[in-house]
Amino acid sequence: MNKQDFKLKVFSLSERIYPMVARMLGSDINAEDAIQEIMLKLWEKRNKVAKHPNIKGLVFLTARNHCIDVIRKKPMIVEDATIYFKTVKSSDSHVDFEWQELQKIVLEILKEIPNQQQEVFMMRDIDGYEFTEIATALEIKKEHARVLLSRARKYIGIALEKKYSYERGTY
């Protein structure tokens, strides 16, 4: 694999993996450093990468594994990662406040669900990845990723309903 092929097939995916890396590592600075390291690893293995049947999947898997290695090796100073949780903006500041409150509640609920469901939910609904990308990154089947997302959404929905029903005074 030459320099031009690497740029087209591998390096072009660096923007696509950025949200996942930033979320996993907790800051933009850590994410930028990690992406550079990931690309260097892939460049060093470019001949093996060129022969791989799913280059995109390999890049996602390499990025995720690298993040897990970084997290295991050293304690990170984590910035507030809630900026990666997308907000629907409105002209009404009252509505913005409600969305911010809802975000906080959903983030708290996410801490209660299993890690794999959490990861699939974040990758799909926050980072915007396709199921094939999620399945490859997590080394699971595409169908299993769909099931995990469905379970996560269902749990979040039930928890939100309980919270809002409770606040309204009904049980």
C-alpha positions as a Python dict, from the first residue, in 0.01 Angstrom:
ca = {
    (1, 'M'): (0, 0, 0),
    (2, 'N'): (152, 329, -107),
    (3, 'K'): (111, 671, 51),
    (4, 'Q'): (-180, 775, -173),
    (5, 'D'): (-374, 451, -114),
    (6, 'F'): (-322, 485, 260),
    (7, 'K'): (-458, 840, 255),
    (8, 'L'): (-765, 737, 58),
    (9, 'K'): (-849, 410, 233),
    (10, 'V'): (-727, 456, 591),
    (11, 'F'): (-639, 813, 684),
    (12, 'S'): (-966, 944, 541),
    (13, 'L'): (-1145, 749, 817),
    (14, 'S'): (-974, 946, 1095),
    (15, 'E'): (-1257, 1202, 1104),
    (16, 'R'): (-1509, 920, 1121),
    (17, 'I'): (-1346, 757, 1426),
    (18, 'Y'): (-1287, 1087, 1607),
    (19, 'P'): (-1622, 1101, 1798),
    (20, 'M'): (-1576, 751, 1937),
    (21, 'V'): (-1213, 814, 2037),
    (22, 'A'): (-1296, 1150, 2197),
    (23, 'R'): (-1583, 999, 2394),
    (24, 'M'): (-1380, 702, 2510),
    (25, 'L'): (-1078, 906, 2614),
    (26, 'G'): (-1275, 1200, 2750),
    (27, 'S'): (-1109, 1496, 2579),
    (28, 'D'): (-1022, 1648, 2244),
    (29, 'I'): (-650, 1661, 2319),
    (30, 'N'): (-635, 1294, 2415),
    (31, 'A'): (-840, 1204, 2107),
    (32, 'E'): (-613, 1394, 1868),
    (33, 'D'): (-304, 1227, 2013),
    (34, 'A'): (-469, 886, 2001),
    (35, 'I'): (-574, 925, 1637),
    (36, 'Q'): (-217, 1012, 1544),
    (37, 'E'): (-93, 701, 1723),
    (38, 'I'): (-361, 486, 1561),
    (39, 'M'): (-271, 612, 1215),
    (40, 'L'): (98, 547, 1284),
    (41, 'K'): (20, 190, 1391),
    (42, 'L'): (-183, 135, 1077),
    (43, 'W'): (87, 292, 858),
    (44, 'E'): (347, 56, 1004),
    (45, 'K'): (118, -238, 919),
    (46, 'R'): (9, -95, 582),
    (47, 'N'): (97, -410, 387),
    (48, 'K'): (-124, -622, 613),
    (49, 'V'): (-395, -354, 608),
    (50, 'A'): (-397, -355, 227),
    (51, 'K'): (-473, -728, 226),
    (52, 'H'): (-749, -704, 487),
    (53, 'P'): (-1100, -768, 345),
    (54, 'N'): (-1266, -495, 559),
    (55, 'I'): (-1029, -199, 596),
    (56, 'K'): (-1295, 27, 744),
    (57, 'G'): (-1379, -229, 1010),
    (58, 'L'): (-1011, -282, 1086),
    (59, 'V'): (-964, 92, 1142),
    (60, 'F'): (-1261, 109, 1382),
    (61, 'L'): (-1147, -200, 1570),
    (62, 'T'): (-789, -71, 1593),
    (63, 'A'): (-914, 265, 1723),
    (64, 'R'): (-1136, 108, 1987),
    (65, 'N'): (-867, -134, 2103),
    (66, 'H'): (-613, 148, 2120),
    (67, 'C'): (-849, 353, 2339),
    (68, 'I'): (-904, 57, 2569),
    (69, 'D'): (-526, 9, 2595),
    (70, 'V'): (-473, 376, 2679),
    (71, 'I'): (-744, 367, 2945),
    (72, 'R'): (-595, 55, 3103),
    (73, 'K'): (-235, 181, 3100),
    (74, 'K'): (-265, 516, 3270),
    (75, 'P'): (-518, 722, 3456),
    (76, 'M'): (-651, 1000, 3238),
    (77, 'I'): (-758, 1346, 3338),
    (78, 'V'): (-1106, 1342, 3193),
    (79, 'E'): (-1280, 1656, 3079),
    (80, 'D'): (-1657, 1677, 3081),
    (81, 'A'): (-1762, 1458, 2788),
    (82, 'T'): (-2120, 1581, 2786),
    (83, 'I'): (-2030, 1819, 2501),
    (84, 'Y'): (-2040, 1514, 2276),
    (85, 'F'): (-2403, 1456, 2365),
    (86, 'K'): (-2589, 1633, 2085),
    (87, 'T'): (-2836, 1902, 2180),
    (88, 'V'): (-3131, 2014, 1973),
    (89, 'K'): (-3109, 2391, 1970),
    (90, 'S'): (-3410, 2614, 1993),
    (91, 'S'): (-3477, 2986, 1990),
    (92, 'D'): (-3652, 2948, 2324),
    (93, 'S'): (-3407, 2937, 2618),
    (94, 'H'): (-3667, 2754, 2829),
    (95, 'V'): (-3670, 2469, 2577),
    (96, 'D'): (-3287, 2460, 2577),
    (97, 'F'): (-3291, 2427, 2954),
    (98, 'E'): (-3533, 2136, 2931),
    (99, 'W'): (-3308, 1963, 2676),
    (100, 'Q'): (-3006, 2012, 2900),
    (101, 'E'): (-3198, 1865, 3191),
    (102, 'L'): (-3309, 1570, 2977),
    (103, 'Q'): (-2948, 1512, 2870),
    (104, 'K'): (-2837, 1495, 3233),
    (105, 'I'): (-3112, 1247, 3315),
    (106, 'V'): (-3030, 1026, 3013),
    (107, 'L'): (-2658, 1029, 3100),
    (108, 'E'): (-2744, 918, 3455),
    (109, 'I'): (-2967, 641, 3320),
    (110, 'L'): (-2689, 529, 3085),
    (111, 'K'): (-2469, 457, 3387),
    (112, 'E'): (-2723, 196, 3499),
    (113, 'I'): (-2728, -18, 3182),
    (114, 'P'): (-2467, -281, 3092),
    (115, 'N'): (-2146, -155, 2931),
    (116, 'Q'): (-2206, -316, 2594),
    (117, 'Q'): (-2555, -164, 2566),
    (118, 'Q'): (-2409, 168, 2675),
    (119, 'E'): (-2139, 150, 2409),
    (120, 'V'): (-2381, 60, 2130),
    (121, 'F'): (-2623, 337, 2234),
    (122, 'M'): (-2345, 597, 2242),
    (123, 'M'): (-2198, 485, 1910),
    (124, 'R'): (-2533, 476, 1730),
    (125, 'D'): (-2741, 756, 1881),
    (126, 'I'): (-2468, 1000, 1981),
    (127, 'D'): (-2177, 933, 1746),
    (128, 'G'): (-2400, 836, 1452),
    (129, 'Y'): (-2223, 516, 1346),
    (130, 'E'): (-2386, 256, 1124),
    (131, 'F'): (-2462, -90, 1263),
    (132, 'T'): (-2190, -250, 1052),
    (133, 'E'): (-1934, -9, 1197),
    (134, 'I'): (-2055, -73, 1551),
    (135, 'A'): (-2053, -449, 1502),
    (136, 'T'): (-1700, -442, 1365),
    (137, 'A'): (-1568, -213, 1638),
    (138, 'L'): (-1722, -419, 1918),
    (139, 'E'): (-1653, -752, 1747),
    (140, 'I'): (-2016, -858, 1759),
    (141, 'K'): (-2274, -945, 1493),
    (142, 'K'): (-2475, -667, 1336),
    (143, 'E'): (-2798, -823, 1461),
    (144, 'H'): (-2663, -836, 1816),
    (145, 'A'): (-2578, -465, 1794),
    (146, 'R'): (-2939, -395, 1695),
    (147, 'V'): (-3068, -599, 1989),
    (148, 'L'): (-2836, -421, 2233),
    (149, 'L'): (-2948, -82, 2102),
    (150, 'S'): (-3312, -181, 2128),
    (151, 'R'): (-3267, -296, 2488),
    (152, 'A'): (-3080, 21, 2580),
    (153, 'R'): (-3347, 243, 2426),
    (154, 'K'): (-3623, 45, 2595),
    (155, 'Y'): (-3455, 72, 2936),
    (156, 'I'): (-3399, 445, 2891),
    (157, 'G'): (-3760, 493, 2783),
    (158, 'I'): (-3895, 304, 3084),
    (159, 'A'): (-3666, 494, 3321),
    (160, 'L'): (-3770, 828, 3172),
    (161, 'E'): (-4136, 735, 3197),
    (162, 'K'): (-4091, 640, 3564),
    (163, 'K'): (-3914, 967, 3636),
    (164, 'Y'): (-4168, 1186, 3462),
    (165, 'S'): (-4466, 992, 3599),
    (166, 'Y'): (-4320, 1024, 3945),
    (167, 'E'): (-4278, 1398, 3906),
    (168, 'R'): (-4640, 1432, 3794),
    (169, 'G'): (-4757, 1251, 4104),
    (170, 'T'): (-4889, 939, 3928),
    (171, 'Y'): (-4757, 588, 3978),
}
